[in-house]
Amino acid sequence: MHFIVPTGANIVVGEYDEKTENTVDVHYTLAENLCVWPEDEPLVHDKAVRFGKCVYLSGGIKDFSASDKHDWRERAKGLLNCPSVDPTRVPYDGRNPAHIVELDKTDIQHSSHVLVYYIRPSVGTSMEIFYAWERKKTVYVVNEGGADLSPWMLYHSTKVFNTLEEAVEQIKKD
């Protein structure tokens, strides 16, 4: 069973508060639709079923500008013809890294593709690539700036593209 939480909806998430050692309710207003599914059930979404794919949008977040974090993801969402998962949808204030990492890992597990936009090295992005590769996900890296990529990134990537549009076209063909 799954459900879609629409843009603008207010949701409440129970998070562990280390100071009080209690679970507290944290309120979020969604900036975009969110597909929610139980942790032990595969991702089911009307479009995912129809298109057979869902794309996790991996790229630098920590210590990246708002533009570098969001602009390419918005471009990708506009180009894709299938659901995508944007990890920037959940704000991170530095207090609960386990929550963010476990959510990202679950999102990757339930995605068919990981689309990486490479600007410069990012620990989180590198970890996501490796995690996806271990789970035999298709990992496409976009290197529009022509940077010299690490052998580790090249080895764990399915393919490297020069433009976002080329990568998205390949996802559409997959």
C-alpha positions in Angstrom: 0.0 0.0 0.0 1.2 3.5 -0.8 -0.1 7.0 -0.9 0.8 10.3 -2.4 1.2 13.4 -0.1 0.5 16.5 -2.3 2.5 19.6 -2.6 1.8 22.1 0.3 0.5 19.4 2.6 1.6 19.5 6.2 3.1 16.3 7.5 4.3 15.3 10.9 7.3 13.0 11.3 8.3 11.5 14.7 12.0 12.2 15.3 14.2 11.2 18.2 15.3 14.1 20.4 18.7 13.2 21.9 18.4 16.0 24.6 15.1 14.8 26.0 15.5 11.2 24.9 11.9 11.3 23.6 10.3 11.2 20.2 9.0 14.6 19.2 6.8 15.6 16.3 8.5 17.6 13.6 6.2 19.4 11.2 7.0 19.9 7.5 5.2 21.6 4.6 6.0 19.7 1.4 7.5 21.7 -1.4 6.6 18.9 -3.9 4.6 15.7 -4.1 6.1 12.9 -2.0 5.5 9.2 -2.6 5.4 7.4 0.7 5.7 3.7 1.1 6.4 1.3 4.0 10.1 0.5 4.5 9.6 -3.2 3.8 7.5 -2.8 0.6 8.9 -1.9 -2.8 8.1 1.6 -4.2 4.7 1.6 -5.9 3.6 4.8 -7.6 1.1 5.1 -10.4 3.8 6.6 -12.7 6.5 4.2 -11.5 4.2 1.3 -12.4 3.4 2.8 -15.8 7.0 3.7 -16.7 8.8 1.1 -14.6 11.3 3.5 -13.2 12.0 6.1 -10.6 15.1 8.3 -10.5 17.0 9.4 -7.4 18.6 12.8 -8.0 22.1 12.7 -6.4 24.5 15.6 -6.3 26.2 17.9 -3.8 24.2 19.4 -1.0 26.4 20.1 2.0 28.5 23.3 1.4 27.0 23.8 -2.1 25.1 27.0 -3.0 21.3 26.9 -3.2 21.6 27.3 -7.0 24.0 24.4 -7.3 21.8 22.2 -5.1 18.4 23.0 -6.7 18.7 24.4 -10.3 19.9 21.1 -12.0 17.3 19.1 -10.0 14.5 21.3 -11.2 15.8 21.0 -14.8 15.9 17.2 -14.4 12.4 17.0 -13.0 11.1 19.0 -16.0 12.9 16.7 -18.5 12.1 13.3 -17.0 8.9 11.4 -17.9 8.9 9.3 -14.7 8.9 10.0 -11.0 12.0 11.3 -9.3 13.2 11.6 -5.7 14.8 14.8 -4.6 16.8 14.4 -1.4 16.8 18.2 -0.8 13.0 17.9 0.0 14.0 17.2 3.6 15.8 20.0 5.4 18.9 19.1 7.3 20.0 21.2 10.2 22.9 19.1 11.4 21.2 17.6 14.4 20.1 14.1 13.1 22.4 12.8 10.4 21.1 9.2 10.8 17.6 10.4 9.7 18.9 11.9 6.5 21.2 9.1 5.6 18.6 6.3 6.2 16.0 8.2 4.3 18.4 8.7 1.3 19.4 5.0 1.5 15.7 4.0 1.4 15.0 6.3 -1.5 18.0 4.8 -3.4 16.8 1.3 -2.7 13.4 2.1 -4.1 14.7 3.8 -7.2 15.6 2.2 -10.5 18.2 4.9 -11.5 20.5 7.3 -9.7 21.2 10.4 -11.7 24.3 12.2 -10.4 25.1 15.8 -11.3 28.8 16.3 -10.7 30.1 19.8 -9.9 32.9 19.0 -7.5 33.7 16.2 -5.0 31.0 15.5 -2.4 31.3 12.9 0.3 27.5 12.3 0.4 27.3 12.0 -3.4 30.2 9.5 -3.5 28.5 7.4 -0.8 25.2 7.4 -2.7 27.0 6.3 -5.9 28.7 3.4 -4.1 25.5 2.4 -2.2 23.5 2.4 -5.5 26.3 0.4 -7.3 26.3 -2.2 -4.5 22.5 -2.6 -5.1 23.0 -2.9 -8.9 21.2 0.3 -9.7 21.8 2.2 -12.9 24.1 5.1 -12.0 24.4 7.9 -14.6 26.8 10.7 -13.9 26.5 14.1 -15.6 29.8 16.0 -15.9 28.9 19.2 -17.7 32.0 21.0 -16.5 34.3 18.3 -17.9 36.0 17.7 -14.6 38.7 15.0 -14.2 36.6 12.3 -12.4 38.0 9.9 -9.8 38.7 6.4 -10.9 36.3 5.4 -8.1 33.5 7.4 -9.6 34.2 6.1 -13.1 34.3 2.5 -11.9 31.0 2.7 -10.0 29.1 4.6 -12.7 27.1 2.9 -15.4 27.9 5.7 -17.8 29.1 9.4 -17.8 27.3 12.0 -19.9 28.4 15.5 -20.9 25.0 17.0 -20.5 21.9 16.5 -18.3 19.7 16.3 -21.4 21.8 13.3 -22.8 21.5 11.5 -19.5 17.8 12.1 -19.3 17.3 10.8 -22.9 19.1 7.6 -21.9 16.9 7.2 -18.9 13.9 7.5 -21.1 15.2 4.8 -23.4 16.0 2.4 -20.5 
